[in-house]
């Protein structure tokens, strides 16, 4: 199936984490994120699950995933070194 072409401003990803739940959901219209998440669904089918596929004119426009372990989400800080000028 073909993918609907969103412009860059329309390509977004939303991560929903509820404190009361052990899982999180990810909705995305970003094709790069869909590809990464689809690969994770194949590698870890009990953890990463595709739950919905949105269509526009018969083309894939967005996807929603359930990740059954919300501890997989993390914030990673980057340390930037300032150049001495």
PyMOL Python script that loads the backbone (N, CA, C, O; Angstrom):
from pymol import cmd

cmd.read_pdbstr("""\
ATOM      1  N   UNK A   1       0.843  -1.181   0.000  1.00  0.00           N
ATOM      2  CA  UNK A   1       0.000   0.000   0.000  1.00  0.00           C
ATOM      3  C   UNK A   1       0.886   1.242   0.000  1.00  0.00           C
ATOM      4  O   UNK A   1       1.924   1.270   0.661  1.00  0.00           O
ATOM      5  N   UNK A   2       0.489   2.234  -0.717  1.00  0.00           N
ATOM      6  CA  UNK A   2       1.267   3.470  -0.811  1.00  0.00           C
ATOM      7  C   UNK A   2       1.014   4.375   0.388  1.00  0.00           C
ATOM      8  O   UNK A   2       0.011   4.256   1.092  1.00  0.00           O
ATOM      9  N   UNK A   3       1.970   5.289   0.593  1.00  0.00           N
ATOM     10  CA  UNK A   3       1.863   6.252   1.682  1.00  0.00           C
ATOM     11  C   UNK A   3       1.383   7.595   1.154  1.00  0.00           C
ATOM     12  O   UNK A   3       1.798   8.047   0.087  1.00  0.00           O
ATOM     13  N   UNK A   4       0.501   8.223   1.924  1.00  0.00           N
ATOM     14  CA  UNK A   4       0.049   9.576   1.626  1.00  0.00           C
ATOM     15  C   UNK A   4       1.221  10.521   1.879  1.00  0.00           C
ATOM     16  O   UNK A   4       1.950  10.347   2.855  1.00  0.00           O
ATOM     17  N   UNK A   5       1.409  11.503   1.027  1.00  0.00           N
ATOM     18  CA  UNK A   5       2.545  12.420   1.172  1.00  0.00           C
ATOM     19  C   UNK A   5       2.123  13.675   1.945  1.00  0.00           C
ATOM     20  O   UNK A   5       1.460  14.563   1.410  1.00  0.00           O
ATOM     21  N   UNK A   6       2.524  13.719   3.209  1.00  0.00           N
ATOM     22  CA  UNK A   6       2.336  14.913   4.034  1.00  0.00           C
ATOM     23  C   UNK A   6       3.497  15.868   3.780  1.00  0.00           C
ATOM     24  O   UNK A   6       4.615  15.423   3.519  1.00  0.00           O
ATOM     25  N   UNK A   7       3.247  17.177   3.852  1.00  0.00           N
ATOM     26  CA  UNK A   7       4.388  18.093   3.797  1.00  0.00           C
ATOM     27  C   UNK A   7       5.096  18.055   5.150  1.00  0.00           C
ATOM     28  O   UNK A   7       4.551  17.509   6.110  1.00  0.00           O
ATOM     29  N   UNK A   8       6.286  18.618   5.244  1.00  0.00           N
ATOM     30  CA  UNK A   8       7.098  18.507   6.464  1.00  0.00           C
ATOM     31  C   UNK A   8       6.386  19.057   7.698  1.00  0.00           C
ATOM     32  O   UNK A   8       6.534  18.518   8.794  1.00  0.00           O
ATOM     33  N   UNK A   9       5.623  20.116   7.523  1.00  0.00           N
ATOM     34  CA  UNK A   9       4.928  20.720   8.662  1.00  0.00           C
ATOM     35  C   UNK A   9       3.818  19.814   9.201  1.00  0.00           C
ATOM     36  O   UNK A   9       3.407  19.964  10.351  1.00  0.00           O
ATOM     37  N   UNK A  10       3.335  18.887   8.394  1.00  0.00           N
ATOM     38  CA  UNK A  10       2.260  17.980   8.808  1.00  0.00           C
ATOM     39  C   UNK A  10       2.790  16.668   9.389  1.00  0.00           C
ATOM     40  O   UNK A  10       2.021  15.880   9.941  1.00  0.00           O
ATOM     41  N   UNK A  11       4.081  16.432   9.271  1.00  0.00           N
ATOM     42  CA  UNK A  11       4.649  15.187   9.767  1.00  0.00           C
ATOM     43  C   UNK A  11       4.986  15.352  11.242  1.00  0.00           C
ATOM     44  O   UNK A  11       5.962  16.007  11.610  1.00  0.00           O
ATOM     45  N   UNK A  12       4.154  14.740  12.074  1.00  0.00           N
ATOM     46  CA  UNK A  12       4.346  14.890  13.516  1.00  0.00           C
ATOM     47  C   UNK A  12       4.172  13.558  14.214  1.00  0.00           C
ATOM     48  O   UNK A  12       3.628  12.603  13.660  1.00  0.00           O
ATOM     49  N   UNK A  13       4.653  13.521  15.452  1.00  0.00           N
ATOM     50  CA  UNK A  13       4.561  12.327  16.282  1.00  0.00           C
ATOM     51  C   UNK A  13       4.096  12.751  17.668  1.00  0.00           C
ATOM     52  O   UNK A  13       4.595  13.721  18.238  1.00  0.00           O
ATOM     53  N   UNK A  14       3.132  12.007  18.197  1.00  0.00           N
ATOM     54  CA  UNK A  14       2.602  12.278  19.530  1.00  0.00           C
ATOM     55  C   UNK A  14       2.794  11.039  20.391  1.00  0.00           C
ATOM     56  O   UNK A  14       2.385   9.942  20.012  1.00  0.00           O
ATOM     57  N   UNK A  15       3.413  11.217  21.544  1.00  0.00           N
ATOM     58  CA  UNK A  15       3.617  10.131  22.501  1.00  0.00           C
ATOM     59  C   UNK A  15       2.697  10.390  23.681  1.00  0.00           C
ATOM     60  O   UNK A  15       2.724  11.471  24.270  1.00  0.00           O
ATOM     61  N   UNK A  16       1.886   9.406  24.023  1.00  0.00           N
ATOM     62  CA  UNK A  16       0.938   9.541  25.127  1.00  0.00           C
ATOM     63  C   UNK A  16       1.312   8.549  26.220  1.00  0.00           C
ATOM     64  O   UNK A  16       1.281   7.335  26.019  1.00  0.00           O
ATOM     65  N   UNK A  17       1.662   9.087  27.372  1.00  0.00           N
ATOM     66  CA  UNK A  17       2.012   8.255  28.526  1.00  0.00           C
ATOM     67  C   UNK A  17       1.106   8.655  29.679  1.00  0.00           C
ATOM     68  O   UNK A  17       1.096   9.807  30.113  1.00  0.00           O
ATOM     69  N   UNK A  18       0.351   7.686  30.165  1.00  0.00           N
ATOM     70  CA  UNK A  18      -0.543   7.907  31.293  1.00  0.00           C
ATOM     71  C   UNK A  18       0.101   7.277  32.524  1.00  0.00           C
ATOM     72  O   UNK A  18       0.498   6.112  32.495  1.00  0.00           O
ATOM     73  N   UNK A  19       0.201   8.024  33.570  1.00  0.00           N
ATOM     74  CA  UNK A  19       0.888   7.541  34.773  1.00  0.00           C
ATOM     75  C   UNK A  19       0.271   6.262  35.326  1.00  0.00           C
ATOM     76  O   UNK A  19       0.973   5.438  35.911  1.00  0.00           O
ATOM     77  N   UNK A  20      -1.029   6.090  35.146  1.00  0.00           N
ATOM     78  CA  UNK A  20      -1.723   4.930  35.696  1.00  0.00           C
ATOM     79  C   UNK A  20      -1.539   3.655  34.868  1.00  0.00           C
ATOM     80  O   UNK A  20      -1.825   2.558  35.347  1.00  0.00           O
ATOM     81  N   UNK A  21      -1.065   3.795  33.636  1.00  0.00           N
ATOM     82  CA  UNK A  21      -0.935   2.639  32.747  1.00  0.00           C
ATOM     83  C   UNK A  21       0.514   2.163  32.639  1.00  0.00           C
ATOM     84  O   UNK A  21       1.449   2.937  32.846  1.00  0.00           O
ATOM     85  N   UNK A  22       0.685   0.896  32.315  1.00  0.00           N
ATOM     86  CA  UNK A  22       2.024   0.327  32.129  1.00  0.00           C
ATOM     87  C   UNK A  22       2.498   0.466  30.683  1.00  0.00           C
ATOM     88  O   UNK A  22       3.646   0.143  30.376  1.00  0.00           O
ATOM     89  N   UNK A  23       1.638   0.938  29.807  1.00  0.00           N
ATOM     90  CA  UNK A  23       1.972   1.059  28.392  1.00  0.00           C
ATOM     91  C   UNK A  23       1.911   2.522  27.957  1.00  0.00           C
ATOM     92  O   UNK A  23       1.453   3.388  28.703  1.00  0.00           O
ATOM     93  N   UNK A  24       2.380   2.781  26.737  1.00  0.00           N
ATOM     94  CA  UNK A  24       2.248   4.104  26.134  1.00  0.00           C
ATOM     95  C   UNK A  24       1.767   3.927  24.706  1.00  0.00           C
ATOM     96  O   UNK A  24       1.862   2.839  24.139  1.00  0.00           O
ATOM     97  N   UNK A  25       1.252   5.001  24.129  1.00  0.00           N
ATOM     98  CA  UNK A  25       0.844   4.962  22.733  1.00  0.00           C
ATOM     99  C   UNK A  25       1.622   6.012  21.957  1.00  0.00           C
ATOM    100  O   UNK A  25       1.965   7.074  22.476  1.00  0.00           O
ATOM    101  N   UNK A  26       1.888   5.686  20.707  1.00  0.00           N
ATOM    102  CA  UNK A  26       2.571   6.619  19.816  1.00  0.00           C
ATOM    103  C   UNK A  26       1.734   6.723  18.549  1.00  0.00           C
ATOM    104  O   UNK A  26       1.454   5.715  17.900  1.00  0.00           O
ATOM    105  N   UNK A  27       1.337   7.936  18.198  1.00  0.00           N
ATOM    106  CA  UNK A  27       0.648   8.222  16.943  1.00  0.00           C
ATOM    107  C   UNK A  27       1.622   9.017  16.090  1.00  0.00           C
ATOM    108  O   UNK A  27       2.270   9.939  16.585  1.00  0.00           O
ATOM    109  N   UNK A  28       1.732   8.673  14.819  1.00  0.00           N
ATOM    110  CA  UNK A  28       2.649   9.409  13.960  1.00  0.00           C
ATOM    111  C   UNK A  28       2.150   9.493  12.527  1.00  0.00           C
ATOM    112  O   UNK A  28       1.536   8.562  12.006  1.00  0.00           O
ATOM    113  N   UNK A  29       2.427  10.622  11.909  1.00  0.00           N
ATOM    114  CA  UNK A  29       2.208  10.796  10.471  1.00  0.00           C
ATOM    115  C   UNK A  29       3.547  10.979   9.765  1.00  0.00           C
ATOM    116  O   UNK A  29       3.596  11.311   8.581  1.00  0.00           O
ATOM    117  N   UNK A  30       4.630  10.761  10.504  1.00  0.00           N
ATOM    118  CA  UNK A  30       5.999  10.862   9.994  1.00  0.00           C
ATOM    119  C   UNK A  30       6.420   9.486   9.474  1.00  0.00           C
ATOM    120  O   UNK A  30       6.525   8.528  10.240  1.00  0.00           O
ATOM    121  N   UNK A  31       6.654   9.403   8.195  1.00  0.00           N
ATOM    122  CA  UNK A  31       6.954   8.116   7.574  1.00  0.00           C
ATOM    123  C   UNK A  31       8.236   7.485   8.111  1.00  0.00           C
ATOM    124  O   UNK A  31       8.318   6.262   8.216  1.00  0.00           O
ATOM    125  N   UNK A  32       9.231   8.291   8.449  1.00  0.00           N
ATOM    126  CA  UNK A  32      10.469   7.759   9.030  1.00  0.00           C
ATOM    127  C   UNK A  32      10.182   7.077  10.364  1.00  0.00           C
ATOM    128  O   UNK A  32      10.707   5.998  10.640  1.00  0.00           O
ATOM    129  N   UNK A  33       9.357   7.703  11.183  1.00  0.00           N
ATOM    130  CA  UNK A  33       8.996   7.098  12.475  1.00  0.00           C
ATOM    131  C   UNK A  33       8.188   5.817  12.262  1.00  0.00           C
ATOM    132  O   UNK A  33       8.372   4.838  12.985  1.00  0.00           O
ATOM    133  N   UNK A  34       7.288   5.824  11.264  1.00  0.00           N
ATOM    134  CA  UNK A  34       6.510   4.616  10.960  1.00  0.00           C
ATOM    135  C   UNK A  34       7.435   3.459  10.607  1.00  0.00           C
ATOM    136  O   UNK A  34       7.234   2.336  11.071  1.00  0.00           O
ATOM    137  N   UNK A  35       8.440   3.727   9.793  1.00  0.00           N
ATOM    138  CA  UNK A  35       9.383   2.685   9.383  1.00  0.00           C
ATOM    139  C   UNK A  35      10.116   2.116  10.592  1.00  0.00           C
ATOM    140  O   UNK A  35      10.243   0.900  10.732  1.00  0.00           O
ATOM    141  N   UNK A  36      10.599   3.000  11.466  1.00  0.00           N
ATOM    142  CA  UNK A  36      11.313   2.543  12.671  1.00  0.00           C
ATOM    143  C   UNK A  36      10.400   1.719  13.570  1.00  0.00           C
ATOM    144  O   UNK A  36      10.794   0.662  14.062  1.00  0.00           O
ATOM    145  N   UNK A  37       9.181   2.205  13.783  1.00  0.00           N
ATOM    146  CA  UNK A  37       8.256   1.498  14.662  1.00  0.00           C
ATOM    147  C   UNK A  37       7.771   0.183  14.042  1.00  0.00           C
ATOM    148  O   UNK A  37       7.574  -0.800  14.756  1.00  0.00           O
ATOM    149  N   UNK A  38       7.578   0.160  12.726  1.00  0.00           N
ATOM    150  CA  UNK A  38       7.194  -1.089  12.062  1.00  0.00           C
ATOM    151  C   UNK A  38       8.278  -2.153  12.238  1.00  0.00           C
ATOM    152  O   UNK A  38       7.968  -3.325  12.451  1.00  0.00           O
ATOM    153  N   UNK A  39       9.542  -1.749  12.150  1.00  0.00           N
ATOM    154  CA  UNK A  39      10.642  -2.696  12.361  1.00  0.00           C
ATOM    155  C   UNK A  39      10.643  -3.225  13.792  1.00  0.00           C
ATOM    156  O   UNK A  39      10.882  -4.412  14.020  1.00  0.00           O
ATOM    157  N   UNK A  40      10.374  -2.339  14.761  1.00  0.00           N
ATOM    158  CA  UNK A  40      10.308  -2.776  16.155  1.00  0.00           C
ATOM    159  C   UNK A  40       9.133  -3.729  16.375  1.00  0.00           C
ATOM    160  O   UNK A  40       9.236  -4.664  17.169  1.00  0.00           O
ATOM    161  N   UNK A  41       8.016  -3.498  15.678  1.00  0.00           N
ATOM    162  CA  UNK A  41       6.870  -4.408  15.767  1.00  0.00           C
ATOM    163  C   UNK A  41       7.245  -5.799  15.271  1.00  0.00           C
ATOM    164  O   UNK A  41       6.794  -6.798  15.830  1.00  0.00           O
ATOM    165  N   UNK A  42       8.058  -5.870  14.237  1.00  0.00           N
ATOM    166  CA  UNK A  42       8.489  -7.168  13.712  1.00  0.00           C
ATOM    167  C   UNK A  42       9.478  -7.851  14.653  1.00  0.00           C
ATOM    168  O   UNK A  42       9.415  -9.064  14.850  1.00  0.00           O
ATOM    169  N   UNK A  43      10.390  -7.070  15.233  1.00  0.00           N
ATOM    170  CA  UNK A  43      11.414  -7.640  16.114  1.00  0.00           C
ATOM    171  C   UNK A  43      10.856  -8.032  17.475  1.00  0.00           C
ATOM    172  O   UNK A  43      11.252  -9.053  18.035  1.00  0.00           O
ATOM    173  N   UNK A  44       9.940  -7.229  18.011  1.00  0.00           N
ATOM    174  CA  UNK A  44       9.419  -7.429  19.369  1.00  0.00           C
ATOM    175  C   UNK A  44       7.891  -7.368  19.350  1.00  0.00           C
ATOM    176  O   UNK A  44       7.308  -6.412  19.861  1.00  0.00           O
ATOM    177  N   UNK A  45       7.233  -8.382  18.765  1.00  0.00           N
ATOM    178  CA  UNK A  45       5.781  -8.318  18.548  1.00  0.00           C
ATOM    179  C   UNK A  45       4.916  -8.305  19.810  1.00  0.00           C
ATOM    180  O   UNK A  45       3.745  -7.932  19.739  1.00  0.00           O
ATOM    181  N   UNK A  46       5.454  -8.695  20.940  1.00  0.00           N
ATOM    182  CA  UNK A  46       4.649  -8.627  22.152  1.00  0.00           C
ATOM    183  C   UNK A  46       4.791  -7.288  22.869  1.00  0.00           C
ATOM    184  O   UNK A  46       3.981  -6.959  23.737  1.00  0.00           O
ATOM    185  N   UNK A  47       5.803  -6.523  22.516  1.00  0.00           N
ATOM    186  CA  UNK A  47       6.045  -5.223  23.135  1.00  0.00           C
ATOM    187  C   UNK A  47       5.540  -4.081  22.265  1.00  0.00           C
ATOM    188  O   UNK A  47       4.894  -3.161  22.767  1.00  0.00           O
ATOM    189  N   UNK A  48       5.827  -4.128  20.965  1.00  0.00           N
ATOM    190  CA  UNK A  48       5.429  -3.076  20.017  1.00  0.00           C
ATOM    191  C   UNK A  48       4.301  -3.609  19.139  1.00  0.00           C
ATOM    192  O   UNK A  48       4.482  -4.591  18.420  1.00  0.00           O
ATOM    193  N   UNK A  49       3.141  -2.962  19.197  1.00  0.00           N
ATOM    194  CA  UNK A  49       1.965  -3.449  18.482  1.00  0.00           C
ATOM    195  C   UNK A  49       1.344  -2.309  17.672  1.00  0.00           C
ATOM    196  O   UNK A  49       1.035  -1.250  18.218  1.00  0.00           O
ATOM    197  N   UNK A  50       1.164  -2.531  16.382  1.00  0.00           N
ATOM    198  CA  UNK A  50       0.451  -1.586  15.535  1.00  0.00           C
ATOM    199  C   UNK A  50      -1.031  -1.735  15.845  1.00  0.00           C
ATOM    200  O   UNK A  50      -1.586  -2.823  15.691  1.00  0.00           O
ATOM    201  N   UNK A  51      -1.688  -0.648  16.284  1.00  0.00           N
ATOM    202  CA  UNK A  51      -3.089  -0.738  16.693  1.00  0.00           C
ATOM    203  C   UNK A  51      -4.050  -0.080  15.712  1.00  0.00           C
ATOM    204  O   UNK A  51      -5.240  -0.396  15.714  1.00  0.00           O
ATOM    205  N   UNK A  52      -3.552   0.835  14.868  1.00  0.00           N
ATOM    206  CA  UNK A  52      -4.449   1.520  13.948  1.00  0.00           C
ATOM    207  C   UNK A  52      -3.658   2.097  12.780  1.00  0.00           C
ATOM    208  O   UNK A  52      -2.526   2.552  12.946  1.00  0.00           O
ATOM    209  N   UNK A  53      -4.262   2.074  11.611  1.00  0.00           N
ATOM    210  CA  UNK A  53      -3.682   2.683  10.422  1.00  0.00           C
ATOM    211  C   UNK A  53      -4.716   3.621   9.822  1.00  0.00           C
ATOM    212  O   UNK A  53      -5.807   3.193   9.442  1.00  0.00           O
ATOM    213  N   UNK A  54      -4.371   4.901   9.737  1.00  0.00           N
ATOM    214  CA  UNK A  54      -5.267   5.892   9.159  1.00  0.00           C
ATOM    215  C   UNK A  54      -5.017   6.039   7.666  1.00  0.00           C
ATOM    216  O   UNK A  54      -3.871   6.066   7.218  1.00  0.00           O
ATOM    217  N   UNK A  55      -6.098   6.135   6.900  1.00  0.00           N
ATOM    218  CA  UNK A  55      -5.993   6.232   5.449  1.00  0.00           C
ATOM    219  C   UNK A  55      -6.568   7.548   4.937  1.00  0.00           C
ATOM    220  O   UNK A  55      -7.542   8.070   5.478  1.00  0.00           O
ATOM    221  N   UNK A  56      -5.953   8.066   3.895  1.00  0.00           N
ATOM    222  CA  UNK A  56      -6.480   9.190   3.129  1.00  0.00           C
ATOM    223  C   UNK A  56      -6.431   8.769   1.674  1.00  0.00           C
ATOM    224  O   UNK A  56      -5.364   8.450   1.151  1.00  0.00           O
ATOM    225  N   UNK A  57      -7.586   8.767   1.018  1.00  0.00           N
ATOM    226  CA  UNK A  57      -7.673   8.348  -0.392  1.00  0.00           C
ATOM    227  C   UNK A  57      -7.026   6.982  -0.617  1.00  0.00           C
ATOM    228  O   UNK A  57      -6.365   6.766  -1.633  1.00  0.00           O
ATOM    229  N   UNK A  58      -7.216   6.060   0.330  1.00  0.00           N
ATOM    230  CA  UNK A  58      -6.682   4.712   0.196  1.00  0.00           C
ATOM    231  C   UNK A  58      -5.193   4.576   0.444  1.00  0.00           C
ATOM    232  O   UNK A  58      -4.628   3.499   0.256  1.00  0.00           O
ATOM    233  N   UNK A  59      -4.545   5.665   0.868  1.00  0.00           N
ATOM    234  CA  UNK A  59      -3.111   5.638   1.153  1.00  0.00           C
ATOM    235  C   UNK A  59      -2.883   5.772   2.655  1.00  0.00           C
ATOM    236  O   UNK A  59      -3.666   6.419   3.351  1.00  0.00           O
ATOM    237  N   UNK A  60      -1.812   5.160   3.152  1.00  0.00           N
ATOM    238  CA  UNK A  60      -1.497   5.228   4.579  1.00  0.00           C
ATOM    239  C   UNK A  60      -1.092   6.650   4.934  1.00  0.00           C
ATOM    240  O   UNK A  60      -0.127   7.180   4.382  1.00  0.00           O
ATOM    241  N   UNK A  61      -1.830   7.273   5.861  1.00  0.00           N
ATOM    242  CA  UNK A  61      -1.564   8.654   6.269  1.00  0.00           C
ATOM    243  C   UNK A  61      -0.931   8.723   7.650  1.00  0.00           C
ATOM    244  O   UNK A  61      -0.127   9.614   7.922  1.00  0.00           O
ATOM    245  N   UNK A  62      -1.287   7.789   8.522  1.00  0.00           N
ATOM    246  CA  UNK A  62      -0.749   7.786   9.882  1.00  0.00           C
ATOM    247  C   UNK A  62      -0.921   6.402  10.480  1.00  0.00           C
ATOM    248  O   UNK A  62      -1.679   5.571   9.981  1.00  0.00           O
ATOM    249  N   UNK A  63      -0.193   6.184  11.564  1.00  0.00           N
ATOM    250  CA  UNK A  63      -0.290   4.913  12.287  1.00  0.00           C
ATOM    251  C   UNK A  63      -0.236   5.178  13.784  1.00  0.00           C
ATOM    252  O   UNK A  63       0.352   6.155  14.249  1.00  0.00           O
ATOM    253  N   UNK A  64      -0.870   4.273  14.519  1.00  0.00           N
ATOM    254  CA  UNK A  64      -0.817   4.347  15.982  1.00  0.00           C
ATOM    255  C   UNK A  64      -0.294   3.012  16.508  1.00  0.00           C
ATOM    256  O   UNK A  64      -0.670   1.942  16.031  1.00  0.00           O
ATOM    257  N   UNK A  65       0.572   3.110  17.492  1.00  0.00           N
ATOM    258  CA  UNK A  65       1.227   1.943  18.071  1.00  0.00           C
ATOM    259  C   UNK A  65       1.007   1.926  19.576  1.00  0.00           C
ATOM    260  O   UNK A  65       0.864   2.970  20.212  1.00  0.00           O
ATOM    261  N   UNK A  66       0.983   0.727  20.127  1.00  0.00           N
ATOM    262  CA  UNK A  66       0.966   0.558  21.580  1.00  0.00           C
ATOM    263  C   UNK A  66       2.283  -0.098  21.955  1.00  0.00           C
ATOM    264  O   UNK A  66       2.679  -1.108  21.373  1.00  0.00           O
ATOM    265  N   UNK A  67       2.955   0.491  22.933  1.00  0.00           N
ATOM    266  CA  UNK A  67       4.207  -0.067  23.439  1.00  0.00           C
ATOM    267  C   UNK A  67       3.918  -0.521  24.865  1.00  0.00           C
ATOM    268  O   UNK A  67       3.609   0.294  25.734  1.00  0.00           O
ATOM    269  N   UNK A  68       4.021  -1.812  25.096  1.00  0.00           N
ATOM    270  CA  UNK A  68       3.585  -2.398  26.364  1.00  0.00           C
ATOM    271  C   UNK A  68       4.558  -2.232  27.517  1.00  0.00           C
ATOM    272  O   UNK A  68       4.365  -2.838  28.571  1.00  0.00           O
ATOM    273  N   UNK A  69       5.578  -1.443  27.349  1.00  0.00           N
ATOM    274  CA  UNK A  69       6.531  -1.158  28.422  1.00  0.00           C
ATOM    275  C   UNK A  69       6.926   0.311  28.338  1.00  0.00           C
ATOM    276  O   UNK A  69       7.832   0.677  27.590  1.00  0.00           O
ATOM    277  N   UNK A  70       6.245   1.143  29.105  1.00  0.00           N
ATOM    278  CA  UNK A  70       6.512   2.577  29.000  1.00  0.00           C
ATOM    279  C   UNK A  70       7.876   2.967  29.565  1.00  0.00           C
ATOM    280  O   UNK A  70       8.306   4.106  29.387  1.00  0.00           O
ATOM    281  N   UNK A  71       8.560   2.056  30.236  1.00  0.00           N
ATOM    282  CA  UNK A  71       9.902   2.380  30.723  1.00  0.00           C
ATOM    283  C   UNK A  71      10.911   2.447  29.581  1.00  0.00           C
ATOM    284  O   UNK A  71      12.044   2.883  29.784  1.00  0.00           O
ATOM    285  N   UNK A  72      10.513   2.019  28.381  1.00  0.00           N
ATOM    286  CA  UNK A  72      11.394   2.138  27.219  1.00  0.00           C
ATOM    287  C   UNK A  72      11.560   3.586  26.771  1.00  0.00           C
ATOM    288  O   UNK A  72      12.496   3.905  26.039  1.00  0.00           O
ATOM    289  N   UNK A  73      10.665   4.454  27.202  1.00  0.00           N
ATOM    290  CA  UNK A  73      10.760   5.876  26.877  1.00  0.00           C
ATOM    291  C   UNK A  73      11.729   6.539  27.844  1.00  0.00           C
ATOM    292  O   UNK A  73      11.668   6.302  29.051  1.00  0.00           O
ATOM    293  N   UNK A  74      12.630   7.376  27.310  1.00  0.00           N
ATOM    294  CA  UNK A  74      13.557   8.083  28.188  1.00  0.00           C
ATOM    295  C   UNK A  74      13.957   9.406  27.566  1.00  0.00           C
ATOM    296  O   UNK A  74      13.859   9.597  26.354  1.00  0.00           O
ATOM    297  N   UNK A  75      14.401  10.300  28.402  1.00  0.00           N
ATOM    298  CA  UNK A  75      14.981  11.557  27.958  1.00  0.00           C
ATOM    299  C   UNK A  75      16.491  11.399  28.046  1.00  0.00           C
ATOM    300  O   UNK A  75      17.019  10.948  29.063  1.00  0.00           O
ATOM    301  N   UNK A  76      17.171  11.767  26.995  1.00  0.00           N
ATOM    302  CA  UNK A  76      18.624  11.688  27.005  1.00  0.00           C
ATOM    303  C   UNK A  76      19.168  13.085  26.774  1.00  0.00           C
ATOM    304  O   UNK A  76      18.881  13.713  25.755  1.00  0.00           O
ATOM    305  N   UNK A  77      19.939  13.559  27.706  1.00  0.00           N
ATOM    306  CA  UNK A  77      20.534  14.876  27.564  1.00  0.00           C
ATOM    307  C   UNK A  77      21.840  14.803  26.783  1.00  0.00           C
ATOM    308  O   UNK A  77      22.547  13.795  26.810  1.00  0.00           O
ATOM    309  N   UNK A  78      22.133  15.862  26.108  1.00  0.00           N
ATOM    310  CA  UNK A  78      23.403  15.935  25.387  1.00  0.00           C
ATOM    311  C   UNK A  78      24.230  17.029  26.022  1.00  0.00           C
ATOM    312  O   UNK A  78      23.733  18.115  26.323  1.00  0.00           O
ATOM    313  N   UNK A  79      25.475  16.731  26.217  1.00  0.00           N
ATOM    314  CA  UNK A  79      26.394  17.708  26.772  1.00  0.00           C
ATOM    315  C   UNK A  79      27.104  18.398  25.603  1.00  0.00           C
ATOM    316  O   UNK A  79      27.760  17.743  24.793  1.00  0.00           O
ATOM    317  N   UNK A  80      26.970  19.686  25.526  1.00  0.00           N
ATOM    318  CA  UNK A  80      27.620  20.421  24.449  1.00  0.00           C
ATOM    319  C   UNK A  80      28.826  21.151  24.990  1.00  0.00           C
ATOM    320  O   UNK A  80      28.760  21.829  26.015  1.00  0.00           O
ATOM    321  N   UNK A  81      29.916  21.003  24.292  1.00  0.00           N
ATOM    322  CA  UNK A  81      31.150  21.668  24.677  1.00  0.00           C
ATOM    323  C   UNK A  81      31.264  22.958  23.873  1.00  0.00           C
ATOM    324  O   UNK A  81      31.191  22.940  22.644  1.00  0.00           O
ATOM    325  N   UNK A  82      31.443  24.075  24.571  1.00  0.00           N
ATOM    326  CA  UNK A  82      31.596  25.353  23.895  1.00  0.00           C
ATOM    327  C   UNK A  82      33.041  25.511  23.408  1.00  0.00           C
ATOM    328  O   UNK A  82      34.004  25.228  24.122  1.00  0.00           O
ATOM    329  N   UNK A  83      33.142  25.964  22.197  1.00  0.00           N
ATOM    330  CA  UNK A  83      34.482  26.197  21.647  1.00  0.00           C
ATOM    331  C   UNK A  83      35.060  27.473  22.254  1.00  0.00           C
ATOM    332  O   UNK A  83      34.350  28.464  22.424  1.00  0.00           O
ATOM    333  N   UNK A  84      36.314  27.441  22.569  1.00  0.00           N
ATOM    334  CA  UNK A  84      36.989  28.641  23.107  1.00  0.00           C
ATOM    335  C   UNK A  84      37.414  29.516  21.946  1.00  0.00           C
ATOM    336  O   UNK A  84      38.286  29.142  21.161  1.00  0.00           O
ATOM    337  N   UNK A  85      36.805  30.666  21.839  1.00  0.00           N
ATOM    338  CA  UNK A  85      37.149  31.613  20.774  1.00  0.00           C
ATOM    339  C   UNK A  85      37.694  32.879  21.364  1.00  0.00           C
ATOM    340  O   UNK A  85      38.042  33.802  20.629  1.00  0.00           O
TER     341      UNK A  85
END
""", "prot")
cmd.dss("prot")
cmd.show_as("cartoon", "prot")
cmd.util.cbc("prot")
cmd.orient("prot")
